[in-house]
Amino acid sequence: MKVLYVAELVGKAGVYAFKKALPDLKIRYPWDFLIVCADGATGGNGLGRNHAAYLHKLGANVLTTGECCFYKKDITENIEKMPYVLRPENLNSEAPGFGSRIYKAGNEKIAVTVLLGQSGFGRLHGDSPFSMLPALLERLRQETPCVIVDFHAQASAEKKTLFFAAAGCCSAVIGSHTRVQTADETILKGGTAVISDAGRTGSQESVGGCDTAARIQEYLTGIPDWTKDAWEKPELQGVYIDIGRDGRALSIERLRVEVPPAGGT
């Protein structure tokens, strides 16, 4: 099974880059299942209901989120009705939505789950991903050997540690959240593909996909401003993973696909 994971979409430029890159991607990297991290798709932080439906219509089989999963009221109120949207699994049991699901990929099944790290998040906190990891992976593997974990975390040390905790027990652990693509993709013993961060989809001449002047002003004043989108150098980033029938990863490849600027040729 071939899985394409598109790194976090950030704002309108991220949605634009995703849509623009899809036709060429389908030729160069034919996939059986498409995962899109959409935690910043709406305004750079969070995912709105309309964006979720639009991205799903474009071809995303599942949309993963992270600490911004409940930032938009309309997705919070409707997430139970949107099986293609996943919030972190290790949240309070009263939280709406689902943190893991089994999906169809042709004639095969694939399990996708999201875990939230514990370091660096101020507004949303999850239980320890390490405590629940063994039972979670065992439950998912009873349904299918192909299991993908999106680990939405800030600290690289926490990500690396979870990689080794999950090694041999799932097909891949893909790091997200920092919006900077790392160059440490590898396959661990036991056939688990890992990367600390798949990157971001959106403006690359920016601060995490956001307007540079606004970010500078935030550091000068302490007042955040998420209203200004960055559009310079739009690009899609992510990883392409080939998984064998036994659930072991055969290869992992980093992707960076430049797209023409909006209004350009």
C-alpha positions as CSV (number, residue, x, y, z in Angstrom):
1,M,0.0,0.0,0.0
2,K,1.3,3.4,-0.9
3,V,0.4,6.3,1.4
4,L,0.8,10.0,0.7
5,Y,1.0,12.2,3.8
6,V,0.6,16.0,3.0
7,A,2.2,18.1,5.7
8,E,0.2,20.7,7.6
9,L,-1.8,23.1,5.5
10,V,-1.4,26.7,6.7
11,G,-4.0,29.2,5.7
12,K,-5.4,30.0,2.3
13,A,-1.9,29.5,0.7
14,G,-1.8,26.0,2.1
15,V,-5.2,25.0,0.7
16,Y,-4.2,26.6,-2.6
17,A,-0.9,24.8,-2.8
18,F,-2.6,21.5,-2.0
19,K,-5.2,21.9,-4.8
20,K,-2.6,23.1,-7.3
21,A,-0.1,20.3,-6.6
22,L,-2.6,17.4,-6.7
23,P,-2.7,16.7,-10.5
24,D,1.1,16.4,-10.8
25,L,1.3,14.5,-7.5
26,K,-1.2,11.8,-8.8
27,I,1.1,11.1,-11.7
28,R,4.5,11.2,-9.8
29,Y,3.3,9.6,-6.6
30,P,0.2,7.4,-7.1
31,W,-1.3,6.7,-3.8
32,D,-3.8,4.2,-2.3
33,F,-4.6,6.5,0.6
34,L,-4.2,10.2,1.2
35,I,-3.7,11.8,4.6
36,V,-3.6,15.5,5.0
37,C,-2.7,17.4,8.2
38,A,-5.1,20.3,8.3
39,D,-4.5,21.7,11.8
40,G,-3.8,25.2,10.4
41,A,-5.9,25.1,7.2
42,T,-8.4,27.8,8.4
43,G,-6.7,31.1,9.1
44,G,-3.4,29.4,10.1
45,N,-4.8,27.9,13.2
46,G,-7.6,25.3,13.3
47,L,-9.9,23.7,10.7
48,G,-13.3,25.0,9.8
49,R,-16.2,22.8,8.7
50,N,-16.2,24.2,5.1
51,H,-12.5,23.7,4.6
52,A,-12.8,20.2,6.0
53,A,-15.5,19.3,3.5
54,Y,-13.6,21.0,0.6
55,L,-10.4,19.2,1.3
56,H,-12.2,15.9,1.6
57,K,-13.9,16.6,-1.7
58,L,-10.5,17.3,-3.4
59,G,-9.4,13.8,-2.4
60,A,-8.2,13.7,1.2
61,N,-9.2,10.4,2.7
62,V,-8.6,11.6,6.2
63,L,-7.7,15.0,7.8
64,T,-5.6,15.0,10.9
65,T,-5.5,17.8,13.5
66,G,-3.6,18.6,16.6
67,E,-3.8,21.2,19.4
68,C,-6.0,23.4,17.2
69,C,-8.6,20.7,16.7
70,F,-11.4,22.6,18.6
71,Y,-10.4,26.2,17.7
72,K,-13.2,26.5,15.2
73,K,-16.7,26.2,16.7
74,D,-18.3,24.8,13.6
75,I,-16.0,21.8,13.4
76,T,-16.3,21.2,17.1
77,E,-20.1,21.0,16.7
78,N,-20.0,18.8,13.7
79,I,-16.9,16.6,14.1
80,E,-19.0,13.6,15.2
81,K,-20.6,13.7,11.7
82,M,-17.3,13.9,9.8
83,P,-15.5,10.5,10.1
84,Y,-12.7,11.8,7.8
85,V,-11.6,14.3,10.5
86,L,-9.5,13.0,13.4
87,R,-8.6,14.9,16.6
88,P,-5.9,13.6,19.0
89,E,-6.7,10.2,20.5
90,N,-5.2,11.0,23.9
91,L,-7.7,13.7,24.9
92,N,-10.3,13.6,27.7
93,S,-12.9,10.8,27.0
94,E,-15.6,13.5,27.0
95,A,-14.1,15.3,24.0
96,P,-16.2,15.0,20.8
97,G,-14.9,13.2,17.7
98,F,-12.6,10.3,17.2
99,G,-8.8,10.0,17.5
100,S,-8.4,6.8,15.5
101,R,-10.4,5.0,12.8
102,I,-10.2,2.2,10.3
103,Y,-10.5,3.2,6.7
104,K,-10.8,1.4,3.4
105,A,-8.0,1.8,0.9
106,G,-9.1,-0.2,-2.2
107,N,-9.5,-3.8,-1.1
108,E,-7.3,-3.2,2.0
109,K,-7.8,-1.6,5.4
110,I,-5.6,1.1,7.0
111,A,-5.8,2.5,10.5
112,V,-4.9,6.1,11.2
113,T,-4.6,7.7,14.6
114,V,-3.4,11.1,16.0
115,L,-1.5,11.6,19.3
116,L,-0.8,14.9,20.9
117,G,2.6,15.6,22.6
118,Q,2.8,16.9,26.1
119,S,5.4,19.6,25.8
120,G,4.8,23.2,24.7
121,F,1.0,23.3,24.4
122,G,-0.8,26.0,26.4
123,R,-4.5,25.6,25.5
124,L,-5.0,21.9,25.0
125,H,-3.5,19.1,27.0
126,G,-3.6,15.4,26.4
127,D,-2.9,12.3,28.5
128,S,0.5,10.7,28.1
129,P,0.7,9.3,24.6
130,F,3.3,6.8,25.9
131,S,0.9,5.2,28.5
132,M,-1.8,4.6,25.9
133,L,0.4,3.7,23.0
134,P,0.8,-0.1,23.5
135,A,-2.9,-0.8,23.9
136,L,-3.9,1.6,21.1
137,L,-1.6,0.0,18.6
138,E,-2.6,-3.5,19.6
139,R,-6.3,-2.6,19.2
140,L,-5.7,-1.2,15.7
141,R,-3.5,-4.0,14.6
142,Q,-6.3,-6.5,15.3
143,E,-8.1,-4.8,12.4
144,T,-5.2,-4.3,10.0
145,P,-1.4,-4.5,10.0
146,C,-1.2,-1.1,8.3
147,V,-1.2,1.5,11.0
148,I,-0.2,5.2,10.6
149,V,0.4,7.5,13.6
150,D,0.4,11.3,13.2
151,F,2.3,12.5,16.3
152,H,1.5,16.2,16.7
153,A,4.2,17.4,19.1
154,Q,6.6,20.3,19.7
155,A,9.7,18.7,21.2
156,S,11.9,16.7,18.9
157,A,13.1,14.6,21.9
158,E,9.5,13.6,22.7
159,K,9.0,12.7,19.0
160,K,12.2,10.6,18.8
161,T,11.3,8.8,22.0
162,L,7.8,7.9,20.8
163,F,9.4,6.6,17.5
164,F,11.4,4.0,19.4
165,A,8.4,3.2,21.7
166,A,6.3,2.4,18.6
167,A,9.1,0.7,16.6
168,G,7.9,-2.6,15.2
169,C,4.3,-2.0,16.3
170,C,3.0,0.2,13.5
171,S,3.8,1.1,9.9
172,A,4.8,4.7,10.4
173,V,4.9,7.5,12.9
174,I,4.9,10.9,11.2
175,G,5.8,14.0,13.2
176,S,3.8,17.2,12.7
177,H,3.2,20.6,14.3
178,T,6.5,22.5,14.0
179,R,5.9,23.3,10.3
180,V,9.5,22.8,9.4
181,Q,10.5,19.7,7.4
182,T,13.2,17.7,8.9
183,A,15.8,15.5,7.0
184,D,15.8,12.5,9.4
185,E,13.4,10.2,7.6
186,T,14.3,6.6,8.2
187,I,12.9,3.1,8.8
188,L,13.5,1.7,12.2
189,K,14.0,-2.0,13.1
190,G,10.7,-3.7,12.8
191,G,9.7,-1.8,9.7
192,T,8.4,1.5,11.2
193,A,9.0,4.5,9.0
194,V,9.5,7.8,10.9
195,I,10.3,11.5,10.4
196,S,10.4,14.2,13.1
197,D,8.3,16.6,11.0
198,A,6.9,16.3,7.6
199,G,6.9,20.1,7.2
200,R,4.2,22.4,6.0
201,T,2.1,23.1,2.9
202,G,1.8,26.8,2.1
203,S,4.1,29.8,1.9
204,Q,7.8,28.9,2.5
205,E,9.0,32.5,2.7
206,S,7.2,33.0,6.0
207,V,7.3,32.1,9.7
208,G,5.5,28.7,9.9
209,G,3.4,29.8,6.9
210,C,2.4,33.1,8.5
211,D,3.2,36.7,7.5
212,T,6.7,37.6,8.5
213,A,6.0,41.2,9.4
214,A,3.1,40.1,11.7
215,R,5.3,37.6,13.4
216,I,8.0,40.3,14.0
217,Q,5.4,42.7,15.4
218,E,4.2,40.0,17.7
219,Y,7.7,39.6,19.3
220,L,8.0,43.4,19.6
221,T,4.6,43.9,21.2
222,G,3.5,40.6,22.6
223,I,0.2,40.9,20.8
224,P,-0.5,37.9,18.4
225,D,-2.1,38.6,15.0
226,W,-3.1,35.6,12.9
227,T,-5.1,37.6,10.3
228,K,-2.4,38.1,7.7
229,D,-1.7,35.2,5.3
230,A,1.7,34.7,3.7
231,W,1.7,33.8,0.0
232,E,5.4,33.9,-1.1
233,K,6.8,30.7,-2.5
234,P,3.9,28.3,-2.1
235,E,4.9,24.7,-1.8
236,L,3.5,21.3,-0.8
237,Q,5.6,19.2,1.5
238,G,5.0,15.7,2.9
239,V,6.2,12.1,2.8
240,Y,5.4,9.2,0.5
241,I,5.5,5.8,2.2
242,D,5.3,2.3,0.7
243,I,4.0,-0.3,3.0
244,G,4.1,-4.1,2.6
245,R,1.2,-6.5,3.2
246,D,2.7,-7.3,6.6
247,G,2.4,-3.7,7.6
248,R,6.1,-3.0,7.5
249,A,7.3,0.1,5.7
250,L,9.4,-0.6,2.7
251,S,10.4,3.0,2.0
252,I,9.8,6.6,3.0
253,E,10.5,9.6,0.8
254,R,10.3,13.3,1.6
255,L,8.4,15.5,-0.8
256,R,8.7,19.2,-1.7
257,V,6.6,20.3,-4.6
258,E,6.7,23.9,-5.7
259,V,3.6,25.4,-7.1
260,P,3.1,28.6,-9.2
261,P,2.0,31.6,-7.1
262,A,-1.6,32.5,-7.1
263,G,-2.4,34.5,-10.2
264,G,0.9,33.4,-11.8
265,T,1.6,31.0,-14.6
